[in-house]
Every structure is written in structure tokens, then in C-alpha cells.
Amino acid sequence: MPIMLVTYDVHKSDEKRANVLAFVKQHEHAQVSESCYLIDTDRTIEDIHDGLLFAGGGDHEYAVIGPIDNPLTIMIYSRAPGSYDWLRSRLPIGS
């Protein structure tokens, strides 16, 4: 499945933040930083972005980057343990 990087900035609303996080966690995922996740999904990038907009009420900032398909072009520097290993385990070597 395609891997995408999802990041969000939800302002002033714990409820909206919880909704966005619940949306992200509907997918196989690895946390990269506080509001940044790698997700494994068959959904399109537009569908993921629209889902984030809906979950957060539409008035927040989101970025969806992907699909990521080549581990040889990616390096993740993150304090979140295992995020790079999670990504490498889902991507074919030398794509």
C-alpha cells in the first residue's frame, strides 16, 4: 500500500485534535513527531486530505505528502523510535 506523511496543526481545540488523531489512527501508522505520522493506506492523497479536513472541522492546517515508494531516497531523523524501521519494512528495496 502507498505510504504517506501526514502532518497537522490543530489550533485551540482538544476535541478537534482528538478527531484528527482518531482519523490518522484508523490507518496502519508510525508517529514521527507530535503531530506528524506515516500512514499506510490504499486511499488517495486527496481522500486523506479531505478526511483530515472533515475530522478537524476544516479550519486547521494539514499537509499530506506522498505516496512515498522508495526507501533509498528517504531518511527520517526523528526521536520517535522505530519510525524509519516502520517505513523501511513497508517499502520494497530498490523500487
GUROLUM-860901 format. One record per atom (N, C-alpha, C): x, z, y; residue number from 1; atom name; chain. Coordinates in pm, whole numbers, plus 32768, in hexadecimal, padded with zeros to 4 digits. Example, Ala and Ser with C-alpha at 12.3 -4.5 7.8 and 13.67 -1.06 7.14 Angstrom:
<sites>
      X      Z      Y   num   atome   chaine
   8527   830C   7DC7     1       N        A
   84CE   830C   7E3E     1      CA        A
   8528   830C   7EB6     1       C        A
   8505   82C4   7F1F     2       N        A
   8557   82CA   7F96     2      CA        A
   850A   8313   8003     2       C        A
</sites>
This chain:
<sites>
      X      Z      Y   num   atome   chaine
   8054   8000   7F8A     1       N        A
   8000   8000   8000     1      CA        A
   8058   8000   807C     1       C        A
   8027   7FC9   80E8     2       N        A
   8074   7FCC   8164     2      CA        A
   8087   805B   8198     2       C        A
   80FB   8071   81D2     3       N        A
   811A   80F1   8212     3      CA        A
   8112   80DB   82A8     3       C        A
   80D4   813A   82ED     4       N        A
   80CC   8133   837F     4      CA        A
   80F8   81B8   83BA     4       C        A
   812D   81B1   8432     5       N        A
   8150   8228   847F     5      CA        A
   80E0   8240   84E2     5       C        A
   80A8   82B8   84DF     6       N        A
   8039   82DE   8536     6      CA        A
   8067   8352   858C     6       C        A
   8052   8344   860E     7       N        A
   8073   83B1   8668     7      CA        A
   8000   83C2   86CB     7       C        A
   7FE9   843D   86F4     8       N        A
   7F79   8456   874E     8      CA        A
   7F9A   84C4   87B0     8       C        A
   7F55   84BF   8821     9       N        A
   7F5F   8526   8888     9      CA        A
   7ED1   854A   88AE     9       C        A
   7E9F   85B7   8878    10       N        A
   7E16   85E2   8892    10      CA        A
   7E1A   8651   88FA    10       C        A
   7DDC   8639   896B    11       N        A
   7DE3   8693   89DD    11      CA        A
   7D74   86FB   89DB    11       C        A
   7D96   8779   89E5    12       N        A
   7D3A   87E6   8A07    12      CA        A
   7CC8   8802   89A6    12       C        A
   7CC8   87CF   892F    13       N        A
   7C57   87E7   88D7    13      CA        A
   7C87   8802   8849    13       C        A
   7C7F   887E   881F    14       N        A
   7CA6   88A0   8796    14      CA        A
   7C49   885E   8731    14       C        A
   7BC8   8850   8755    15       N        A
   7B69   8810   86FB    15      CA        A
   7B8C   877D   86E6    15       C        A
   7BAA   8735   8752    16       N        A
   7BCE   86A8   8746    16      CA        A
   7C52   8699   86FA    16       C        A
   7CB1   86F2   8714    17       N        A
   7D31   86EE   86CB    17      CA        A
   7D18   8700   8636    17       C        A
   7CC0   875D   8613    18       N        A
   7C9E   8775   8586    18      CA        A
   7C5D   86FA   8548    18       C        A
   7C07   86B5   8593    19       N        A
   7BC6   863B   8561    19      CA        A
   7C2C   85CC   8547    19       C        A
   7C8A   85BC   85A3    20       N        A
   7CF1   8556   8594    20      CA        A
   7D49   8577   851C    20       C        A
   7D71   85F3   8510    21       N        A
   7DC4   861C   849F    21      CA        A
   7D79   8609   841C    21       C        A
   7CF9   8628   8418    22       N        A
   7CA9   8613   839F    22      CA        A
   7CA6   857F   837A    22       C        A
   7C9B   8527   83DE    23       N        A
   7C9D   8497   83C5    23      CA        A
   7D23   846E   8388    23       C        A
   7D90   849C   83C2    24       N        A
   7E15   847A   838E    24      CA        A
   7E22   84A9   82FE    24       C        A
   7DF5   8522   82E2    25       N        A
   7E07   855D   825D    25      CA        A
   7DA9   8524   81F3    25       C        A
   7D51   84C7   821A    26       N        A
   7D02   847E   81B7    26      CA        A
   7D59   841B   816A    26       C        A
   7DD1   8404   819B    27       N        A
   7E2F   83A5   8160    27      CA        A
   7EA4   83F0   8122    27       C        A
   7EE6   83B0   80C2    28       N        A
   7F66   83E6   8095    28      CA        A
   7FBF   83E8   8110    28       C        A
   8003   8457   812A    29       N        A
   804B   8463   81A8    29      CA        A
   80C6   84BC   819C    29       C        A
   811E   84AD   81FD    30       N        A
   8191   8505   820E    30      CA        A
   819D   8520   82A4    30       C        A
   81AE   859E   82C6    31       N        A
   81BA   85C3   8353    31      CA        A
   8249   85AE   8380    31       C        A
   8259   856B   83F2    32       N        A
   82DD   8550   842B    32      CA        A
   82FA   85B3   849B    32       C        A
   8296   85CF   84EE    33       N        A
   82A1   8634   8557    33      CA        A
   8216   866B   8571    33       C        A
   8206   86BE   85D7    34       N        A
   8187   8704   85EC    34      CA        A
   810E   86A7   85EE    34       C        A
   8117   8639   8631    35       N        A
   80A6   85DD   863D    35      CA        A
   80CB   8550   8610    35       C        A
   8120   8547   85AB    36       N        A
   814F   84C5   857B    36      CA        A
   8154   84C8   84E3    36       C        A
   8113   8464   84A6    37       N        A
   8107   845E   8415    37      CA        A
   8124   83D2   83E3    37       C        A
   815A   83CA   836B    38       N        A
   815D   834E   831F    38      CA        A
   80E3   8352   82C4    38       C        A
   8099   82E3   82BD    39       N        A
   8026   82DE   8263    39      CA        A
   8032   8265   8209    39       C        A
   7FFC   8271   8191    40       N        A
   7FFA   8209   812D    40      CA        A
   7F68   81DE   811F    40       C        A
   7F48   8162   8145    41       N        A
   7EBC   8139   814C    41      CA        A
   7EAC   80A4   8134    41       C        A
   7E36   807E   8104    42       N        A
   7E12   7FF0   80F8    42      CA        A
   7DC8   7FBF   8174    42       C        A
   7DAA   8018   81D0    43       N        A
   7D5E   7FF5   8247    43      CA        A
   7DB5   7FA7   82A9    43       C        A
   7D76   7F58   82FD    44       N        A
   7DC0   7F0B   8362    44      CA        A
   7DEF   7F68   83D2    44       C        A
   7E50   7F39   841D    45       N        A
   7E82   7F87   848D    45      CA        A
   7E13   7F9C   84F5    45       C        A
   7DBE   7F37   8509    46       N        A
   7D4F   7F44   8567    46      CA        A
   7CEB   7FAE   8538    46       C        A
   7CD0   7FAF   84B6    47       N        A
   7C72   8010   847E    47      CA        A
   7CA7   809F   848B    47       C        A
   7D27   80B1   8473    48       N        A
   7D63   8136   8483    48      CA        A
   7D5B   8162   8515    48       C        A
   7D7C   810A   8572    49       N        A
   7D74   812C   8600    49      CA        A
   7CE5   814D   8628    49       C        A
   7C86   80FC   85FC    50       N        A
   7BF9   8116   861D    50      CA        A
   7BCA   819B   85E1    50       C        A
   7BF9   81BA   8568    51       N        A
   7BD7   823A   852A    51      CA        A
   7C0D   82B0   8578    51       C        A
   7C86   82A2   85AB    52       N        A
   7CC0   830B   8601    52      CA        A
   7C70   831B   8681    52       C        A
   7C4A   82AB   86BF    53       N        A
   7BF9   82B0   873A    53      CA        A
   7B75   82F9   8721    53       C        A
   7B34   82D7   86B2    54       N        A
   7AB5   8316   8692    54      CA        A
   7AC7   83AC   8678    54       C        A
   7B2B   83CE   8629    55       N        A
   7B43   845B   8606    55      CA        A
   7B62   84AE   8681    55       C        A
   7BA9   8475   86E0    56       N        A
   7BD0   84BF   8758    56      CA        A
   7B72   84AF   87CD    56       C        A
   7B03   846C   87BA    57       N        A
   7AA4   845B   8825    57      CA        A
   7AC8   83ED   8888    57       C        A
   7B31   83A0   886B    58       N        A
   7B52   832B   88BB    58      CA        A
   7BA0   8341   893B    58       C        A
   7BB8   83BD   8962    59       N        A
   7BF8   83D2   89E4    59      CA        A
   7C84   840F   89D8    59       C        A
   7CCA   83EA   8970    60       N        A
   7D50   841F   8959    60      CA        A
   7DB0   83AD   8942    60       C        A
   7E2E   83CB   892E    61       N        A
   7E94   8364   891C    61      CA        A
   7EC0   835D   888B    61       C        A
   7EC3   82E3   8855    62       N        A
   7EE9   82CD   87CA    62      CA        A
   7F47   8256   87C2    62       C        A
   7F9F   8259   8760    63       N        A
   7FF0   81E4   8741    63      CA        A
   7FF3   81D6   86A9    63       C        A
   7FE3   815C   867B    64       N        A
   7FEE   813D   85ED    64      CA        A
   8053   80CD   85E2    64       C        A
   80BB   80E2   8595    65       N        A
   8126   8080   8585    65      CA        A
   812D   805A   84F2    65       C        A
   812E   7FDB   84D8    66       N        A
   8139   7FB1   844D    66      CA        A
   80FD   7F27   8438    66       C        A
   80F6   7EFC   83C1    67       N        A
   8125   7F43   834B    67      CA        A
   81BE   7F42   8340    67       C        A
   81EF   7FAE   8308    68       N        A
   827E   7FBF   82EE    68      CA        A
   8294   7F93   825E    68       C        A
   82ED   7F33   8248    69       N        A
   82FB   7EFF   81C1    69      CA        A
   838A   7EF2   818E    69       C        A
   83EB   7F1C   81DC    70       N        A
   8476   7F0D   81AF    70      CA        A
   84C5   7F8C   81CD    70       C        A
   84E6   7FDB   8167    71       N        A
   852E   8058   817E    71      CA        A
   85BB   8044   81B2    71       C        A
   85F3   7FCD   81A1    72       N        A
   867B   7FB5   81CF    72      CA        A
   8682   7FA7   8267    72       C        A
   8610   7F95   82A9    73       N        A
   860F   7F86   833A    73      CA        A
   85E0   8005   8380    73       C        A
   85C8   806F   8334    74       N        A
   858A   80E7   836C    74      CA        A
   85E5   8160   8358    74       C        A
   85F4   81AE   83BF    75       N        A
   8636   822F   83B4    75      CA        A
   85E1   8292   8400    75       C        A
   85BD   82FC   83BD    76       N        A
   856D   8363   83FE    76      CA        A
   85C7   83DC   8412    76       C        A
   85D2   8408   848E    77       N        A
   8616   8483   84AE    77      CA        A
   85AA   84E8   84D0    77       C        A
   8595   8544   8478    78       N        A
   8526   85A2   8489    78      CA        A
   854C   8627   844A    78       C        A
   851A   8691   8485    79       N        A
   852D   8716   8449    79      CA        A
   84C9   872F   83DA    79       C        A
   8465   86D8   83CF    80       N        A
   8401   86E6   8364    80      CA        A
   8443   86C2   82E0    80       C        A
   8451   8722   8286    81       N        A
   8497   8706   8208    81      CA        A
   844B   86A0   81B5    81       C        A
   8495   8640   8180    82       N        A
   845C   85E3   8121    82      CA        A
   8419   8568   815A    82       C        A
   840E   8558   81DD    83       N        A
   83C6   84E4   8212    83      CA        A
   840D   8460   81F0    83       C        A
   8491   845E   81F8    84       N        A
   84D9   83E3   81D6    84      CA        A
   84CE   83C7   8141    84       C        A
   84DB   842F   80ED    85       N        A
   84CD   841C   805D    85      CA        A
   8441   83EE   8039    85       C        A
   83DC   8424   807D    86       N        A
   8351   83FB   8066    86      CA        A
   8343   8366   8082    86       C        A
   837A   8339   80F2    87       N        A
   8372   82AC   8118    87      CA        A
   83BD   8254   80B4    87       C        A
   8435   8277   8094    88       N        A
   8485   8227   8035    88      CA        A
   8443   821C   7FAE    88       C        A
   8400   8286   7F82    89       N        A
   83C1   8282   7EFD    89      CA        A
   834A   8222   7EF9    89       C        A
   8316   81FB   7F6A    90       N        A
   82A1   81A3   7F70    90      CA        A
   82C2   8113   7F94    90       C        A
   8340   80F7   7FB5    91       N        A
   8366   8071   7FDC    91      CA        A
   83C6   8035   7F78    91       C        A
   83B3   7FB5   7F56    92       N        A
   8410   7F75   7EFB    92      CA        A
   8499   7F61   7F3E    92       C        A
   8500   7F7A   7EF5    93       N        A
   8589   7F67   7F2A    93      CA        A
   85A3   7ED1   7F3C    93       C        A
   85D9   7EAF   7FB1    94       N        A
   8602   7E25   7FCB    94      CA        A
   8590   7DC5   7FE2    94       C        A
   851F   7DF4   8013    95       N        A
   84AE   7D9A   802E    95      CA        A
   84D4   7D34   8095    95       C        A
</sites>
